[in-house]
């Protein structure tokens, strides 16, 4: 709607115009932000109900709609009003609309939220329309809408003021609706697989379950420093010990006080699950079924595009042991090496910058990250990780340097991480103590041994397969979103400088 209001004598500054109109509306109609208003139908329901009426048809049906004004023509005679479900045209004319209602039109700006009661018709041009009998001001917007055709074009503004991005960008609105559908789809899928959903604490007195820098807080009543959860693993395993269920999952928010990138955000969503009397191969099948299910729900197919790349979530996915993948790409055969020294020498001879204290497994994992990850475009399960970097997984029979662990990659991203879970309490303690000593050597002196978890494992945890899926990255793939900030509704941002 044109912000110029010379006929009313108002200021030409758009925000001041709106403030002045608000004052005039308060004098004219009283309540501009009423507490009660009840529509009888959404715009999508209206479109569906009257889909079959012919052009130039009046139905005689009276409805009440509500929504935000997105466009206005002929001094408000025609307005497009949108609610969350869609758009409908409102027509206000002296032949159908009382003078009292038409008197509001000069006071209505783009972005205002109004309610309209009137008769449903389809115009000669085929536009579904409500002939306004009553117009109710529900919310006067004091700030103008972004420019109609370009919306919010500045990337930082899109993230900082997500409400404006969604108001003006149908792609953003669709993306967050798809996010909601994917998360609810994960929940329904897991329930259909007979997993029980639980909730575990987000505040931990001892942080663990993953290697990451935690966010720290303080519990005033308990006078206790605490940490925001970096992973729910150790609590979910205690649930298996308890016998509450043999199949447990949680869709959880985790917090890792680390870097930000197009694929990393300090606050992120995971789905983590544990399946008693299963192993990592059972979990591979679960992942493949889940991914196919979600792709079908969003795209109607197991094939979809990410950028210019055709991705297929049709199982089974490619499976390759990490040492084999490294050998295929670099020619370095880690399984032929017997010592850490051999591994470091071979890596350095191939041109890799390796630390002098790295183990055989650390060298293998580093070269995999450097040379192999980027080649894994189609969904692939990389198996047989080094035990050096996998303290919670069982050894591969006959190869004690490797464990029954896999990570699922797609588009060169890690999407999931799974183990045949270690449940030998003595071996678990040994590995956790070793991990703690390494952390302290790195200067991470706040890290502690989780004795409550070890006490629970001493009680006896059944053999199990465990899985963590990075939900945000999975959503990025399924919604063709190149940055994690595109699929996080309100990502954390630096404060703007004054």
C-alpha positions as CSV (number, residue, x, y, z in Angstrom):
1,X,0.0,0.0,0.0
2,X,1.3,3.5,-0.8
3,X,2.8,5.0,2.3
4,X,2.2,8.6,1.0
5,X,-0.8,10.1,2.9
6,X,-1.0,13.6,1.7
7,X,-4.8,13.5,1.8
8,X,-4.7,12.9,5.6
9,X,-2.0,15.5,6.3
10,X,0.2,12.8,7.8
11,X,4.0,12.8,7.9
12,X,5.8,11.2,4.9
13,X,8.1,9.1,7.2
14,X,6.7,5.6,7.0
15,X,7.1,4.7,10.6
16,X,5.8,8.0,11.8
17,X,2.8,7.6,9.5
18,X,1.9,4.3,11.1
19,X,2.3,5.7,14.6
20,X,0.0,8.6,13.6
21,X,-2.5,6.2,12.1
22,X,-2.5,4.1,15.2
23,X,-3.4,7.2,17.2
24,X,-6.2,8.1,14.9
25,X,-7.5,4.5,14.9
26,X,-7.6,4.6,18.7
27,X,-9.7,7.7,18.6
28,X,-11.9,6.4,15.7
29,X,-12.6,2.8,16.8
30,X,-11.1,2.4,20.3
31,X,-9.4,-1.0,20.6
32,X,-6.9,-1.6,17.8
33,X,-5.5,-4.8,19.3
34,X,-8.6,-6.6,20.4
35,X,-8.3,-9.7,22.7
36,X,-11.1,-11.6,21.0
37,X,-11.8,-12.4,17.4
38,X,-12.9,-15.7,15.9
39,X,-12.6,-16.6,12.3
40,X,-14.8,-19.3,10.9
41,X,-12.4,-20.7,8.3
42,X,-8.7,-20.6,7.2
43,X,-7.7,-19.4,3.8
44,X,-6.6,-22.9,2.8
45,X,-9.9,-24.3,4.0
46,X,-11.8,-21.6,2.0
47,X,-9.8,-22.4,-1.2
48,X,-10.5,-26.1,-0.8
49,X,-14.2,-25.7,0.0
50,X,-14.9,-23.4,-2.9
51,X,-12.5,-24.9,-5.4
52,X,-15.3,-26.0,-7.7
53,X,-17.2,-22.7,-8.1
54,X,-17.2,-21.1,-11.5
55,X,-15.9,-17.6,-12.4
56,X,-18.4,-14.7,-11.9
57,X,-20.3,-16.7,-9.2
58,X,-21.6,-15.4,-5.9
59,X,-22.2,-18.2,-3.3
60,X,-24.3,-16.4,-0.8
61,X,-22.1,-18.0,2.0
62,X,-20.9,-15.7,4.7
63,X,-17.4,-16.4,6.3
64,X,-15.0,-14.7,8.6
65,X,-11.3,-14.8,7.8
66,X,-8.3,-13.2,9.3
67,X,-4.7,-12.5,8.2
68,X,-2.0,-10.0,7.3
69,X,-2.4,-7.6,4.4
70,X,0.2,-8.3,1.8
71,X,-0.9,-6.1,-1.1
72,X,-3.5,-3.4,-1.8
73,X,-4.9,-2.0,-5.0
74,X,-7.3,0.8,-5.9
75,X,-7.0,2.6,-2.5
76,X,-7.7,-0.6,-0.6
77,X,-10.7,-1.8,-2.7
78,X,-8.7,-5.0,-3.4
79,X,-6.5,-6.5,-0.7
80,X,-4.6,-9.8,-0.5
81,X,-4.9,-11.1,3.0
82,X,-2.6,-14.0,4.0
83,X,-2.8,-16.3,7.0
84,X,-0.4,-19.2,7.7
85,X,-2.2,-21.4,5.2
86,X,-2.5,-19.2,2.2
87,X,-4.0,-16.1,0.5
88,X,-7.5,-14.8,-0.3
89,X,-8.6,-11.6,-2.0
90,X,-10.8,-9.1,-0.1
91,X,-13.0,-6.8,-2.1
92,X,-14.4,-3.6,-0.4
93,X,-16.8,-1.6,-2.5
94,X,-19.7,0.8,-1.7
95,X,-22.2,-1.6,-3.2
96,X,-21.2,-4.4,-0.8
97,X,-19.3,-2.8,2.1
98,X,-20.8,-0.4,4.6
99,X,-19.3,3.1,4.9
100,X,-18.1,2.3,8.5
101,X,-15.9,-0.5,7.2
102,X,-14.7,1.4,4.1
103,X,-13.7,4.3,6.4
104,X,-10.9,2.0,7.8
105,X,-9.3,1.5,4.4
106,X,-7.1,4.6,4.4
107,X,-5.8,3.5,7.9
108,X,-4.8,0.0,6.7
109,X,-1.1,-0.5,5.7
110,X,0.7,-3.4,4.4
111,X,1.6,-5.7,7.2
112,X,-1.5,-4.9,9.3
113,X,-3.5,-7.9,10.5
114,X,-7.3,-7.6,9.9
115,X,-10.4,-9.7,10.2
116,X,-13.0,-9.7,7.4
117,X,-16.6,-11.0,7.4
118,X,-18.3,-11.2,4.1
119,X,-19.7,-13.2,1.2
120,X,-17.6,-15.7,-0.8
121,X,-17.5,-15.3,-4.6
122,X,-15.3,-15.9,-7.5
123,X,-14.5,-13.0,-9.8
124,X,-14.8,-13.0,-13.6
125,X,-11.0,-13.5,-13.6
126,X,-11.3,-16.5,-11.4
127,X,-10.0,-15.0,-8.2
128,X,-11.5,-16.4,-5.0
129,X,-12.7,-13.4,-3.1
130,X,-14.5,-12.3,0.0
131,X,-16.8,-9.3,-0.4
132,X,-16.2,-7.4,2.8
133,X,-19.3,-6.7,5.0
134,X,-17.2,-6.0,8.1
135,X,-13.6,-5.2,8.6
136,X,-11.9,-5.4,12.0
137,X,-8.5,-4.1,12.8
138,X,-6.7,-6.8,14.8
139,X,-3.1,-5.5,14.8
140,X,-1.6,-2.3,13.6
141,X,2.0,-3.0,12.4
142,X,4.2,-0.1,13.4
143,X,7.0,-1.1,11.0
144,X,6.7,-1.4,7.2
145,X,7.0,-4.7,5.4
146,X,10.2,-5.5,3.4
147,X,10.0,-4.4,-0.2
148,X,7.5,-6.6,-2.0
149,X,9.5,-8.1,-4.8
150,X,12.9,-8.6,-3.2
151,X,11.9,-9.4,0.4
152,X,14.8,-9.7,2.8
153,X,17.8,-10.0,0.5
154,X,20.6,-9.4,3.0
155,X,21.7,-12.7,4.4
156,X,22.5,-11.5,7.9
157,X,19.2,-9.7,8.2
158,X,17.4,-13.0,7.2
159,X,19.1,-14.8,10.0
160,X,18.8,-12.0,12.6
161,X,15.2,-11.1,11.7
162,X,13.8,-14.5,10.8
163,X,10.3,-13.3,11.2
164,X,10.8,-10.9,8.2
165,X,12.4,-13.6,6.2
166,X,9.5,-16.0,6.6
167,X,6.9,-13.2,6.1
168,X,8.3,-12.4,2.7
169,X,10.0,-15.6,1.5
170,X,7.8,-18.6,0.6
171,X,10.9,-20.8,0.3
172,X,11.9,-20.1,3.9
173,X,8.4,-20.8,5.1
174,X,8.3,-24.1,3.2
175,X,11.8,-25.1,4.6
176,X,10.7,-24.7,8.2
177,X,7.5,-26.5,7.6
178,X,9.5,-29.3,6.1
179,X,11.8,-29.3,9.1
180,X,8.8,-29.8,11.4
181,X,7.6,-32.6,9.2
182,X,11.0,-34.3,9.2
183,X,11.3,-34.2,13.0
184,X,7.8,-35.5,13.5
185,X,8.5,-38.1,10.8
186,X,11.6,-39.3,12.8
187,X,9.5,-39.6,15.9
188,X,6.7,-41.5,14.2
189,X,9.2,-43.8,12.5
190,X,11.0,-44.6,15.7
191,X,7.7,-45.3,17.5
192,X,6.7,-47.6,14.7
193,X,10.0,-49.5,15.2
194,X,8.9,-49.9,18.8
195,X,11.4,-47.5,20.3
196,X,10.3,-45.7,23.4
197,X,10.9,-41.9,23.6
198,X,12.4,-40.5,26.9
199,X,13.7,-37.2,28.1
200,X,17.1,-37.0,29.8
201,X,18.7,-34.0,31.6
202,X,20.1,-31.1,29.7
203,X,22.1,-29.9,32.8
204,X,24.9,-32.2,33.7
205,X,27.2,-32.1,36.7
206,X,29.8,-34.2,34.7
207,X,29.9,-33.7,30.9
208,X,30.5,-36.7,28.7
209,X,29.2,-39.0,26.0
210,X,31.2,-37.1,23.3
211,X,34.4,-35.2,23.0
212,X,33.6,-31.5,22.9
213,X,34.0,-28.2,24.7
214,X,30.9,-27.7,26.9
215,X,28.9,-24.6,27.8
216,X,29.1,-23.9,31.5
217,X,26.5,-22.6,33.9
218,X,25.8,-22.5,37.6
219,X,23.0,-23.9,39.7
220,X,22.3,-21.3,42.4
221,X,20.3,-23.5,44.8
222,X,22.6,-26.5,44.6
223,X,25.7,-24.2,44.5
224,X,27.0,-26.3,41.8
225,X,28.7,-25.6,38.5
226,X,27.0,-27.5,35.7
227,X,27.3,-28.0,32.0
228,X,24.8,-27.9,29.1
229,X,24.5,-31.4,27.6
230,X,26.9,-32.3,24.8
231,X,25.3,-35.7,24.3
232,X,22.6,-37.8,26.0
233,X,24.4,-41.0,25.6
234,X,25.3,-41.9,29.1
235,X,21.8,-41.3,30.4
236,X,20.2,-43.3,27.6
237,X,22.5,-46.2,28.3
238,X,21.4,-46.1,32.0
239,X,17.8,-46.4,30.7
240,X,18.8,-49.8,29.1
241,X,20.4,-50.9,32.4
242,X,17.1,-50.1,34.1
243,X,15.1,-52.5,32.0
244,X,12.5,-49.8,31.3
245,X,12.7,-50.7,27.6
246,X,14.9,-52.5,25.1
247,X,14.7,-49.8,22.5
248,X,15.0,-46.2,23.6
249,X,15.4,-42.9,21.7
250,X,15.5,-39.2,22.4
251,X,15.3,-36.2,20.0
252,X,17.5,-33.8,21.9
253,X,19.1,-30.4,21.9
254,X,22.9,-30.5,22.4
255,X,25.3,-27.7,23.1
256,X,29.0,-27.7,22.1
257,X,31.0,-24.5,22.8
258,X,32.9,-24.7,19.5
259,X,33.1,-23.3,16.0
260,X,30.4,-22.0,13.7
261,X,30.3,-22.9,10.0
262,X,27.9,-23.8,7.3
263,X,27.6,-27.3,8.9
264,X,28.2,-26.5,12.5
265,X,26.2,-24.7,15.1
266,X,26.9,-24.7,18.9
267,X,23.2,-25.5,19.6
268,X,22.0,-28.4,17.5
269,X,19.5,-31.2,17.3
270,X,20.3,-34.9,17.4
271,X,18.3,-38.1,17.4
272,X,20.0,-40.7,19.6
273,X,18.9,-44.2,20.2
274,X,20.0,-47.5,21.8
275,X,18.7,-51.0,20.8
276,X,19.3,-53.9,23.2
277,X,20.4,-57.2,21.7
278,X,21.3,-55.5,18.4
279,X,24.6,-54.5,16.9
280,X,26.0,-51.9,14.5
281,X,24.8,-53.9,11.4
282,X,21.2,-53.8,12.7
283,X,21.6,-50.1,13.2
284,X,22.8,-49.7,9.5
285,X,19.5,-51.2,8.4
286,X,17.6,-48.8,10.8
287,X,19.4,-45.8,9.3
288,X,18.6,-46.9,5.7
289,X,14.9,-47.4,6.5
290,X,14.7,-44.1,8.3
291,X,16.4,-42.1,5.6
292,X,14.2,-43.7,2.9
293,X,11.1,-43.0,4.9
294,X,11.9,-39.3,5.4
295,X,12.8,-38.8,1.7
296,X,9.5,-40.4,0.7
297,X,7.6,-38.1,3.1
298,X,9.2,-34.9,1.8
299,X,9.8,-35.7,-1.9
300,X,7.5,-38.7,-2.6
301,X,10.7,-40.5,-3.7
302,X,13.9,-41.9,-2.4
303,X,15.7,-39.7,-5.0
304,X,16.0,-35.9,-4.6
305,X,18.3,-33.1,-5.6
306,X,20.8,-31.3,-3.4
307,X,22.0,-28.4,-5.5
308,X,23.0,-30.0,-8.8
309,X,23.6,-33.4,-7.3
310,X,21.1,-36.2,-7.5
311,X,21.0,-38.0,-4.1
312,X,19.5,-41.5,-3.6
313,X,18.3,-42.6,-0.2
314,X,17.4,-46.0,-1.6
315,X,19.1,-48.7,0.4
316,X,21.3,-50.6,0.9
317,X,23.9,-47.9,1.1
318,X,27.5,-48.5,0.2
319,X,29.6,-50.0,3.0
320,X,33.3,-49.7,3.2
321,X,35.8,-50.2,6.1
322,X,37.9,-47.1,6.9
323,X,41.3,-48.7,6.2
324,X,40.0,-50.0,2.8
325,X,38.6,-46.5,1.9
326,X,42.0,-44.9,2.7
327,X,43.9,-47.5,0.8
328,X,41.6,-47.1,-2.2
329,X,42.1,-43.3,-2.3
330,X,45.8,-42.9,-1.2
331,X,47.4,-46.3,-1.6
332,X,48.4,-46.4,2.0
333,X,47.7,-49.8,3.6
334,X,47.3,-49.2,7.3
335,X,46.4,-52.8,8.1
336,X,49.9,-53.8,6.9
337,X,51.5,-51.6,9.6
338,X,52.2,-52.9,13.0
339,X,53.3,-49.9,15.0
340,X,52.4,-46.2,15.6
341,X,55.9,-45.3,14.3
342,X,55.2,-47.0,11.0
343,X,51.9,-45.3,10.6
344,X,53.4,-41.8,11.3
345,X,56.3,-42.5,8.9
346,X,54.0,-43.6,6.1
347,X,51.7,-40.6,6.6
348,X,54.6,-38.1,6.6
349,X,56.1,-39.8,3.5
350,X,52.8,-39.2,1.7
351,X,53.0,-35.5,2.6
352,X,50.6,-35.3,5.5
353,X,51.4,-33.1,8.5
354,X,51.3,-35.6,11.4
355,X,52.0,-34.9,15.1
356,X,54.8,-36.8,16.6
357,X,52.7,-38.4,19.3
358,X,49.8,-39.6,17.1
359,X,48.8,-43.2,17.3
360,X,48.2,-45.6,14.4
361,X,44.5,-45.0,14.6
362,X,44.8,-41.2,14.8
363,X,46.9,-41.2,11.6
364,X,44.4,-43.4,9.8
365,X,41.4,-41.2,10.9
366,X,43.2,-38.0,10.0
367,X,44.0,-39.1,6.4
368,X,40.5,-40.4,6.0
369,X,39.2,-36.9,6.9
370,X,41.6,-35.2,4.6
371,X,41.3,-37.4,1.5
372,X,38.2,-39.6,1.7
373,X,35.4,-37.7,3.3
374,X,35.1,-35.3,0.3
375,X,34.5,-38.2,-2.1
376,X,31.5,-39.6,-0.2
377,X,28.7,-38.0,-2.1
378,X,26.1,-40.8,-2.2
379,X,25.0,-42.2,1.2
380,X,27.8,-44.5,2.5
381,X,28.4,-46.3,5.8
382,X,32.1,-46.1,6.7
383,X,32.9,-49.0,9.1
384,X,35.7,-50.3,11.2
385,X,37.0,-47.2,12.9
386,X,40.2,-47.2,14.9
387,X,39.7,-48.0,18.6
388,X,42.0,-45.1,19.5
389,X,39.2,-42.7,18.7
390,X,36.2,-44.8,19.6
391,X,36.2,-45.4,23.4
392,X,32.6,-46.7,23.5
393,X,32.6,-49.3,20.8
394,X,33.4,-53.1,20.8
395,X,36.4,-54.4,19.0
396,X,36.2,-56.1,15.6
397,X,36.7,-59.8,16.1
398,X,40.3,-60.7,15.0
399,X,41.4,-57.0,14.6
400,X,41.7,-55.4,18.1
401,X,42.9,-52.0,16.6
402,X,39.5,-51.6,15.0
403,X,35.9,-51.4,16.5
404,X,32.4,-52.1,15.3
405,X,31.6,-48.5,14.5
406,X,30.2,-46.8,11.4
407,X,29.5,-43.3,10.3
408,X,27.0,-42.5,7.6
409,X,28.2,-39.9,5.1
410,X,26.3,-38.1,2.4
411,X,27.3,-35.0,0.3
412,X,30.7,-35.4,2.0
413,X,29.1,-34.7,5.4
414,X,28.9,-37.0,8.4
415,X,25.2,-37.5,9.2
416,X,25.2,-40.4,11.7
417,X,27.5,-42.2,14.1
418,X,26.8,-45.7,15.4
419,X,28.5,-48.4,17.5
420,X,28.1,-51.9,18.7
421,X,28.1,-50.5,22.2
422,X,30.8,-51.5,24.7
423,X,29.2,-53.1,27.8
424,X,32.2,-54.7,29.5
425,X,32.4,-52.6,32.7
426,X,36.1,-53.2,33.3
427,X,37.0,-52.3,29.7
428,X,34.7,-49.4,29.8
429,X,36.3,-48.0,32.9
430,X,39.8,-48.5,31.4
431,X,39.0,-46.7,28.2
432,X,37.2,-43.8,30.0
433,X,40.2,-43.4,32.4
434,X,42.6,-43.3,29.4
435,X,40.4,-40.8,27.7
436,X,40.3,-38.6,30.8
437,X,44.1,-38.7,31.2
438,X,44.4,-37.6,27.5
439,X,42.0,-34.7,28.2
440,X,43.9,-33.6,31.3
441,X,47.1,-33.7,29.2
442,X,45.5,-31.4,26.7
443,X,44.7,-28.9,29.6
444,X,41.0,-29.9,30.0
445,X,41.2,-30.1,33.8
446,X,37.5,-29.7,34.4
447,X,36.7,-33.0,32.7
448,X,35.9,-35.7,35.3
449,X,35.2,-39.4,35.3
450,X,31.4,-40.1,35.3
451,X,31.3,-42.5,38.2
452,X,27.5,-42.7,38.3
453,X,27.5,-44.0,34.7
454,X,30.2,-46.5,35.5
455,X,28.3,-47.6,38.5
456,X,25.3,-48.2,36.3
457,X,27.3,-50.2,33.8
458,X,28.6,-52.3,36.7
459,X,25.0,-53.3,37.2
460,X,25.0,-54.8,33.8
461,X,24.0,-53.3,30.4
462,X,22.7,-55.7,27.7
463,X,24.6,-55.8,24.4
464,X,23.3,-53.0,22.2
465,X,23.6,-51.0,19.1
466,X,23.6,-47.2,19.5
467,X,23.1,-44.4,17.0
468,X,23.3,-40.6,16.9
469,X,22.0,-38.7,13.9
470,X,22.7,-35.1,13.2
471,X,19.1,-34.0,12.5
472,X,20.1,-30.5,11.3
473,X,22.4,-31.9,8.6
474,X,19.8,-34.4,7.5
475,X,17.3,-31.6,7.2
476,X,19.8,-29.6,5.2
477,X,20.1,-32.4,2.7
478,X,16.4,-33.1,2.4
479,X,15.5,-29.4,2.0
480,X,18.4,-28.4,-0.3
481,X,19.8,-26.0,2.2
482,X,23.6,-25.1,1.8
483,X,23.9,-23.6,5.3
484,X,22.8,-24.9,8.7
485,X,21.6,-21.4,9.5
486,X,19.0,-21.8,6.8
487,X,17.2,-24.5,8.7
488,X,17.6,-23.2,12.3
489,X,14.7,-21.0,13.0
490,X,16.5,-18.4,15.1
491,X,20.3,-19.1,14.9
492,X,22.5,-17.3,17.5
493,X,24.1,-14.2,16.1
494,X,26.7,-11.7,17.3
495,X,25.2,-8.6,18.8
496,X,25.0,-5.8,16.3
497,X,27.5,-3.0,17.0
498,X,25.9,0.3,18.0
